[in-house]
Amino acid sequence: MGEYTRFLSAKGYDISPEDENYTQELLEVAKSFRTFDAALDEFIVQKGYSGDITDTDSKVKFIKDRFDEAGISVEARILRGWFNKHTQADKRDIAIKFCFAFQLTPEETQDFFRRVYLQRNLDCHNIMEAIYYYCISHQLTYSDAQALIAKAPMQDGKGHINYNADVLYTGTIIKELDRFQSSEELLAFLAESSEQFGYNNATAKKYINELWRRIAGENGLAYREICRYVSRKKGSDKQRSVQDILQQILGFFERDEDPDDKKSVGPAIYRLEGDRTFQTILKTNDLIHPLVRKSFPDRQGLEGIINGNWRSNEVVRKAMILLAFYSFWTERLLKSSESSTVYIAKPDDAPRCIASINRLLLDASYPELYEGNPYDWIYLFAAQDSEPLDAFRSFMREVYLNKEAADDEQQ
């Protein structure tokens, strides 16, 4: 763990929802995440850059020279923009070119996507990226990869997944790719299996569906948890909407109650606009880093995943983390005393939680949780608290209240 990740990890241990300056502490964390160009600075130093780290032209030349040596085109204008504007790069084609230009190994490629680009590693359920994976594994050039891509069948990977038919999972594809010793074997496999590349995230979507059935199914975790907070006459076992359960998971399910009528259910304390997204409380909110707001789990994304439809990698990864985190801690709450509404974590619970989420992520070819990823940090921070689920919900409620306060100031 480097100095940057140690700093963010320590911040997670130092902060508690009980702190008087809790909001200010969270604001400081939101400002502490490094920009893409800072991560790139660290990367090029590791790869031999010895010039002035503040000299943009020198850094651009170093990168451009490596690209030129590898016969790969890249616009100096784009590179310079990253360093001058501190913008987050998101185009995967340039990230892939980096991996070839700097002759990264498969392990280094995975680390580059996880810690620098903050994206998924090469997606081998995508024909182009499967070819890139094969070429990097066999130390072939970017030109070699382009030549193979020109010969391969193409699929956009955005088709519907039919789990009632044979499904080709990414893990199986990777095992096949690792077995091949020639480009002829690779191309033959891609041609034979091309229809199976018409969808993506099969493994991740399978896990998300399993988690969702456990949470939202009949007598599921969400229903049994909410019965801990309200009487069974108030809790309903009828089918609830995806949005309703998501609001519960995030901690926005509390309602005002009439002290003279315990059976009544009053208006919601946390009133959210619309029923498809949480962006109204996330946008222009100082507590929320832009990378947290992007593709934050919502009804639209989750319903699409459950129905087997295409959703972006970020939507899928973030949904899986949220549901896995909630499931882990709610299951422990429900196994505790029947009268308890809060679970006090045992010493080994946090490592188990993180390991269980990482297992799902890795099995679905996604990067493990990383302190330097603003979205991941929220869960790593909450997991180490003595009351992890409450810590996560306290964070989300603070986000809501911070946005509400900011809106009131503008009126």
C-alpha positions as CSV (number, residue, x, y, z in Angstrom):
1,M,0.0,0.0,0.0
2,G,1.5,3.3,-1.1
3,E,1.5,6.6,0.9
4,Y,-1.6,7.8,-0.9
5,T,-3.7,4.8,-0.1
6,R,-2.3,4.6,3.4
7,F,-3.5,8.2,4.0
8,L,-7.0,7.5,2.7
9,S,-7.2,4.3,4.7
10,A,-6.2,6.1,7.9
11,K,-8.8,8.7,7.2
12,G,-11.4,6.0,7.2
13,Y,-10.3,4.8,10.6
14,D,-10.2,8.3,12.1
15,I,-13.7,9.4,11.1
16,S,-16.9,8.5,12.9
17,P,-20.5,9.6,12.3
18,E,-20.4,10.5,16.0
19,D,-17.8,13.2,15.4
20,E,-18.9,16.8,16.0
21,N,-17.1,17.9,12.8
22,Y,-18.3,14.8,10.8
23,T,-19.4,16.9,7.8
24,Q,-16.1,18.8,7.7
25,E,-14.1,15.5,7.9
26,L,-16.1,14.1,4.9
27,L,-15.5,17.3,2.9
28,E,-11.8,17.0,3.5
29,V,-11.9,13.4,2.3
30,A,-13.8,14.3,-0.8
31,K,-11.1,16.8,-1.7
32,S,-8.3,14.4,-0.9
33,F,-8.7,12.0,-3.9
34,R,-6.0,12.6,-6.4
35,T,-6.8,13.6,-9.9
36,F,-6.1,11.4,-12.9
37,D,-2.9,13.4,-13.8
38,A,-1.5,12.8,-10.3
39,A,-2.0,9.1,-10.6
40,L,-0.4,9.3,-14.0
41,D,2.6,11.2,-12.5
42,E,3.2,8.2,-10.1
43,F,2.9,5.8,-13.0
44,I,5.4,7.5,-15.3
45,V,7.9,7.9,-12.5
46,Q,7.6,4.1,-11.9
47,K,8.3,3.7,-15.6
48,G,11.5,5.7,-15.7
49,Y,10.5,9.4,-15.8
50,S,13.2,11.4,-14.0
51,G,12.4,14.9,-15.1
52,D,10.6,17.7,-13.2
53,I,7.2,16.3,-12.1
54,T,5.7,19.8,-12.5
55,D,6.9,20.2,-16.1
56,T,3.9,19.3,-18.3
57,D,5.8,19.5,-21.6
58,S,8.5,17.2,-20.3
59,K,5.9,14.6,-19.1
60,V,4.0,14.8,-22.3
61,K,7.2,14.2,-24.3
62,F,8.1,11.2,-22.1
63,I,4.8,9.6,-22.8
64,K,4.6,10.6,-26.4
65,D,8.1,9.1,-27.0
66,R,7.0,5.8,-25.6
67,F,4.0,5.7,-27.8
68,D,6.1,6.6,-30.9
69,E,8.6,3.9,-30.1
70,A,5.7,1.4,-30.0
71,G,4.3,2.7,-33.3
72,I,1.1,3.9,-31.5
73,S,-0.6,7.2,-32.3
74,V,-1.7,9.6,-29.5
75,E,-2.4,13.3,-29.6
76,A,-0.1,15.4,-27.5
77,R,-3.0,17.7,-27.1
78,I,-5.0,15.1,-25.2
79,L,-2.1,14.3,-22.9
80,R,-1.4,17.9,-22.2
81,G,-5.1,18.5,-21.4
82,W,-5.0,15.8,-18.7
83,F,-2.1,17.5,-16.9
84,N,-3.4,21.1,-17.4
85,K,-7.1,20.6,-16.8
86,H,-6.8,17.8,-14.2
87,T,-9.6,15.9,-16.0
88,Q,-10.4,12.3,-15.5
89,A,-9.6,10.2,-18.6
90,D,-12.4,7.8,-19.5
91,K,-11.7,6.6,-23.0
92,R,-10.7,2.9,-22.8
93,D,-8.9,2.9,-26.1
94,I,-6.2,5.3,-24.8
95,A,-5.8,3.2,-21.6
96,I,-5.3,0.1,-23.7
97,K,-2.7,2.0,-25.9
98,F,-0.9,2.9,-22.7
99,C,-0.6,-0.8,-21.8
100,F,1.0,-1.6,-25.1
101,A,3.2,1.5,-25.3
102,F,4.7,0.8,-21.8
103,Q,4.8,-3.0,-22.5
104,L,2.8,-3.8,-19.4
105,T,2.4,-7.4,-18.2
106,P,-1.2,-8.7,-17.6
107,E,-0.7,-8.0,-13.9
108,E,0.5,-4.5,-14.5
109,T,-2.3,-3.9,-16.9
110,Q,-4.8,-4.9,-14.2
111,D,-3.1,-2.6,-11.7
112,F,-3.1,0.3,-14.2
113,F,-6.8,0.1,-14.8
114,R,-7.5,-0.3,-11.0
115,R,-5.3,2.5,-9.6
116,V,-4.7,4.9,-12.5
117,Y,-7.7,4.7,-14.8
118,L,-10.2,3.6,-12.0
119,Q,-11.9,1.4,-14.4
120,R,-12.5,-2.3,-15.1
121,N,-9.6,-4.3,-16.4
122,L,-9.7,-5.7,-19.9
123,D,-13.2,-7.2,-20.5
124,C,-12.6,-10.6,-22.1
125,H,-16.3,-10.9,-22.9
126,N,-15.7,-8.2,-25.5
127,I,-14.0,-9.6,-28.6
128,M,-11.7,-6.7,-29.1
129,E,-10.6,-6.6,-25.5
130,A,-10.2,-10.4,-25.4
131,I,-7.7,-10.0,-28.3
132,Y,-5.9,-7.2,-26.4
133,Y,-5.7,-9.5,-23.4
134,Y,-4.2,-12.4,-25.5
135,C,-1.7,-10.0,-27.1
136,I,-0.5,-8.5,-23.9
137,S,-0.2,-12.0,-22.3
138,H,2.0,-13.1,-25.3
139,Q,3.9,-9.8,-25.5
140,L,2.6,-9.0,-28.9
141,T,2.4,-5.4,-30.2
142,Y,-0.5,-3.1,-30.7
143,S,-0.2,-3.5,-34.4
144,D,-0.4,-7.3,-34.0
145,A,-3.6,-6.8,-32.0
146,Q,-5.1,-4.6,-34.7
147,A,-4.3,-7.2,-37.4
148,L,-6.1,-9.9,-35.3
149,I,-9.1,-7.6,-34.7
150,A,-9.4,-7.1,-38.5
151,K,-9.8,-10.8,-38.9
152,A,-12.1,-11.5,-36.0
153,P,-15.9,-11.4,-35.9
154,M,-17.4,-8.4,-34.2
155,Q,-20.1,-8.1,-31.5
156,D,-21.2,-5.0,-29.6
157,G,-21.8,-7.0,-26.4
158,K,-25.0,-5.1,-25.6
159,G,-27.4,-8.0,-26.2
160,H,-29.8,-9.5,-23.7
161,I,-28.6,-12.4,-21.5
162,N,-30.9,-15.5,-21.6
163,Y,-30.0,-17.4,-18.4
164,N,-32.2,-20.3,-19.6
165,A,-29.8,-20.9,-22.4
166,D,-26.1,-21.8,-22.3
167,V,-24.2,-18.8,-21.0
168,L,-20.5,-18.3,-21.7
169,Y,-19.0,-16.7,-18.6
170,T,-16.0,-14.4,-18.6
171,G,-14.0,-16.8,-16.4
172,T,-14.4,-19.6,-18.9
173,I,-13.2,-17.2,-21.7
174,I,-10.1,-16.2,-19.8
175,K,-9.2,-19.9,-19.2
176,E,-9.5,-20.5,-22.9
177,L,-7.4,-17.5,-23.8
178,D,-4.7,-18.5,-21.4
179,R,-4.6,-22.0,-23.0
180,F,-4.0,-20.8,-26.6
181,Q,-0.5,-20.8,-28.0
182,S,-1.3,-19.3,-31.4
183,S,-3.3,-16.6,-33.0
184,E,-5.0,-19.3,-35.2
185,E,-6.4,-21.0,-32.1
186,L,-7.6,-17.6,-30.8
187,L,-9.4,-16.7,-34.0
188,A,-11.0,-20.1,-34.3
189,F,-12.4,-19.8,-30.8
190,L,-13.7,-16.3,-31.4
191,A,-15.4,-17.4,-34.7
192,E,-17.0,-20.5,-33.1
193,S,-18.2,-18.6,-30.0
194,S,-19.0,-15.2,-31.6
195,E,-22.7,-15.3,-30.7
196,Q,-21.7,-15.8,-27.0
197,F,-20.0,-12.4,-27.2
198,G,-23.2,-10.7,-27.9
199,Y,-23.8,-9.8,-24.2
200,N,-21.5,-8.8,-21.4
201,N,-21.2,-9.0,-17.6
202,A,-22.9,-12.4,-17.4
203,T,-21.1,-13.4,-14.2
204,A,-21.6,-10.1,-12.5
205,K,-25.3,-10.0,-13.5
206,K,-25.8,-13.5,-12.2
207,Y,-24.3,-12.5,-8.8
208,I,-26.5,-9.4,-8.7
209,N,-29.6,-11.4,-9.4
210,E,-28.7,-13.8,-6.7
211,L,-28.1,-11.0,-4.2
212,W,-31.3,-9.2,-5.2
213,R,-33.4,-12.4,-4.7
214,R,-31.9,-12.8,-1.3
215,I,-32.7,-9.1,-0.5
216,A,-36.0,-8.5,-2.2
217,G,-37.5,-12.0,-2.5
218,E,-40.4,-13.2,-0.3
219,N,-39.4,-12.9,3.4
220,G,-36.1,-11.5,2.1
221,L,-33.5,-9.5,4.0
222,A,-35.1,-6.1,3.3
223,Y,-38.5,-7.2,4.6
224,R,-37.0,-8.9,7.7
225,E,-34.8,-6.0,8.4
226,I,-37.5,-3.4,8.2
227,C,-39.6,-5.5,10.6
228,R,-36.9,-4.8,13.2
229,Y,-37.7,-1.1,12.9
230,V,-41.5,-1.0,12.7
231,S,-44.2,-3.3,13.9
232,R,-45.2,-6.2,11.6
233,K,-48.5,-4.5,11.1
234,K,-46.7,-1.6,9.6
235,G,-44.1,-3.7,7.6
236,S,-45.7,-5.1,4.5
237,D,-44.7,-8.4,2.9
238,K,-46.3,-7.4,-0.4
239,Q,-44.0,-6.9,-3.4
240,R,-42.2,-3.7,-3.0
241,S,-40.7,-1.5,-5.8
242,V,-37.0,-1.6,-6.6
243,Q,-36.8,2.1,-5.7
244,D,-38.4,1.5,-2.3
245,I,-35.9,-1.2,-1.4
246,L,-33.0,0.8,-2.7
247,Q,-34.1,3.7,-0.4
248,Q,-34.2,1.3,2.5
249,I,-30.7,0.0,1.7
250,L,-29.3,3.6,1.5
251,G,-31.0,4.6,4.8
252,F,-33.8,6.7,3.4
253,F,-36.7,4.6,4.8
254,E,-37.3,6.4,8.1
255,R,-40.8,8.0,8.6
256,D,-42.3,10.3,11.1
257,E,-44.6,8.5,13.5
258,D,-47.6,9.7,15.5
259,P,-46.6,9.2,19.2
260,D,-50.3,8.6,20.0
261,D,-50.8,6.1,17.2
262,K,-48.0,3.6,17.0
263,K,-49.7,1.8,14.1
264,S,-49.7,4.8,11.8
265,V,-47.0,5.4,9.2
266,G,-46.3,9.1,8.7
267,P,-44.6,10.9,5.8
268,A,-41.0,10.1,4.8
269,I,-38.3,12.1,6.7
270,Y,-36.0,11.9,3.6
271,R,-38.0,13.1,0.6
272,L,-36.5,12.3,-2.7
273,E,-37.6,13.7,-6.0
274,G,-38.5,11.2,-8.7
275,D,-38.4,7.4,-8.4
276,R,-35.7,6.5,-10.9
277,T,-32.4,8.1,-9.7
278,F,-30.7,9.6,-6.7
279,Q,-28.9,12.2,-8.8
280,T,-31.0,15.1,-7.3
281,I,-29.1,14.7,-4.0
282,L,-25.7,13.7,-5.5
283,K,-25.1,16.4,-8.1
284,T,-23.5,19.7,-7.1
285,N,-22.9,18.2,-3.6
286,D,-19.5,18.9,-2.0
287,L,-19.6,15.6,-0.1
288,I,-19.8,13.6,-3.3
289,H,-16.9,13.1,-5.6
290,P,-17.8,13.2,-9.3
291,L,-16.7,9.6,-9.7
292,V,-19.2,8.6,-7.0
293,R,-22.0,10.4,-8.7
294,K,-21.3,8.8,-12.0
295,S,-23.3,5.6,-12.5
296,F,-24.5,5.6,-8.8
297,P,-26.9,2.7,-8.3
298,D,-30.5,3.5,-9.1
299,R,-33.7,1.9,-10.1
300,Q,-33.1,2.2,-13.8
301,G,-29.7,0.6,-13.7
302,L,-30.7,-2.2,-11.3
303,E,-33.9,-3.1,-13.2
304,G,-31.9,-3.3,-16.4
305,I,-29.4,-5.7,-14.8
306,I,-32.1,-7.9,-13.2
307,N,-33.8,-8.2,-16.6
308,G,-30.6,-9.2,-18.3
309,N,-30.2,-6.0,-20.3
310,W,-27.0,-4.2,-21.1
311,R,-25.7,-1.7,-18.6
312,S,-22.3,0.0,-18.4
313,N,-19.4,-1.6,-16.4
314,E,-19.6,1.1,-13.8
315,V,-23.3,0.6,-13.2
316,V,-22.8,-3.1,-12.8
317,R,-19.8,-2.9,-10.5
318,K,-21.3,-0.3,-8.2
319,A,-24.6,-2.1,-7.9
320,M,-22.8,-5.4,-7.0
321,I,-20.7,-3.6,-4.3
322,L,-23.8,-2.0,-2.8
323,L,-25.9,-5.1,-2.7
324,A,-23.1,-7.3,-1.4
325,F,-22.3,-4.8,1.4
326,Y,-25.9,-4.6,2.4
327,S,-26.4,-8.4,2.3
328,F,-23.3,-9.1,4.4
329,W,-24.2,-6.8,7.3
330,T,-28.0,-7.3,7.2
331,E,-27.5,-11.1,7.5
332,R,-25.5,-10.6,10.6
333,L,-28.0,-8.2,12.1
334,L,-30.8,-10.7,11.5
335,K,-28.8,-13.4,13.2
336,S,-28.3,-11.3,16.3
337,S,-30.8,-10.6,19.1
338,E,-34.4,-10.3,17.8
339,S,-34.8,-7.0,19.6
340,S,-31.7,-5.4,18.1
341,T,-31.9,-2.9,15.3
342,V,-28.1,-2.3,15.1
343,Y,-25.4,-4.9,14.6
344,I,-22.1,-4.4,16.5
345,A,-19.3,-5.7,14.3
346,K,-16.9,-8.4,15.6
347,P,-13.1,-7.9,15.0
348,D,-13.0,-10.2,12.0
349,D,-16.2,-9.0,10.4
350,A,-14.7,-6.1,8.4
351,P,-12.0,-8.2,6.7
352,R,-14.6,-10.9,5.9
353,C,-16.9,-8.3,4.4
354,I,-14.2,-6.8,2.2
355,A,-13.0,-10.3,1.2
356,S,-16.5,-11.4,0.2
357,I,-17.0,-8.3,-2.0
358,N,-13.6,-8.7,-3.6
359,R,-14.3,-12.3,-4.3
360,L,-17.4,-11.4,-6.3
361,L,-15.6,-8.6,-8.1
362,L,-12.6,-10.7,-9.1
363,D,-14.8,-13.6,-10.2
364,A,-16.6,-11.2,-12.5
365,S,-13.3,-9.7,-13.8
366,Y,-13.7,-6.4,-11.9
367,P,-11.0,-4.7,-9.8
368,E,-11.0,-5.2,-6.1
369,L,-12.0,-2.5,-3.7
370,Y,-9.4,0.3,-3.7
371,E,-9.1,3.1,-1.2
372,G,-8.2,5.6,-4.0
373,N,-11.5,5.0,-5.7
374,P,-13.9,7.5,-4.2
375,Y,-16.9,5.1,-4.5
376,D,-15.0,2.2,-3.0
377,W,-13.7,4.4,-0.1
378,I,-17.3,4.8,1.2
379,Y,-17.7,1.1,1.8
380,L,-14.1,0.6,3.1
381,F,-14.7,3.4,5.6
382,A,-18.1,2.1,6.7
383,A,-16.9,-1.5,7.0
384,Q,-14.3,-0.7,9.7
385,D,-16.8,1.2,11.9
386,S,-18.2,-0.6,14.9
387,E,-21.7,-0.3,13.3
388,P,-20.9,-0.6,9.6
389,L,-24.4,-0.5,8.1
390,D,-25.4,2.4,10.2
391,A,-22.1,4.2,9.3
392,F,-22.9,3.7,5.6
393,R,-26.4,5.0,6.0
394,S,-25.2,7.9,8.2
395,F,-22.9,8.9,5.3
396,M,-25.7,8.8,2.8
397,R,-28.0,10.8,5.2
398,E,-25.2,13.4,5.6
399,V,-25.1,13.7,1.8
400,Y,-28.9,14.3,1.8
401,L,-28.7,16.9,4.5
402,N,-25.7,18.7,3.0
403,K,-27.6,19.0,-0.3
404,E,-30.7,20.2,1.4
405,A,-28.8,22.8,3.3
406,A,-27.1,24.0,0.1
407,D,-30.4,24.3,-1.7
408,D,-31.9,26.3,1.2
409,E,-29.0,28.8,1.1
410,Q,-29.7,29.4,-2.6
411,Q,-33.4,30.1,-2.0
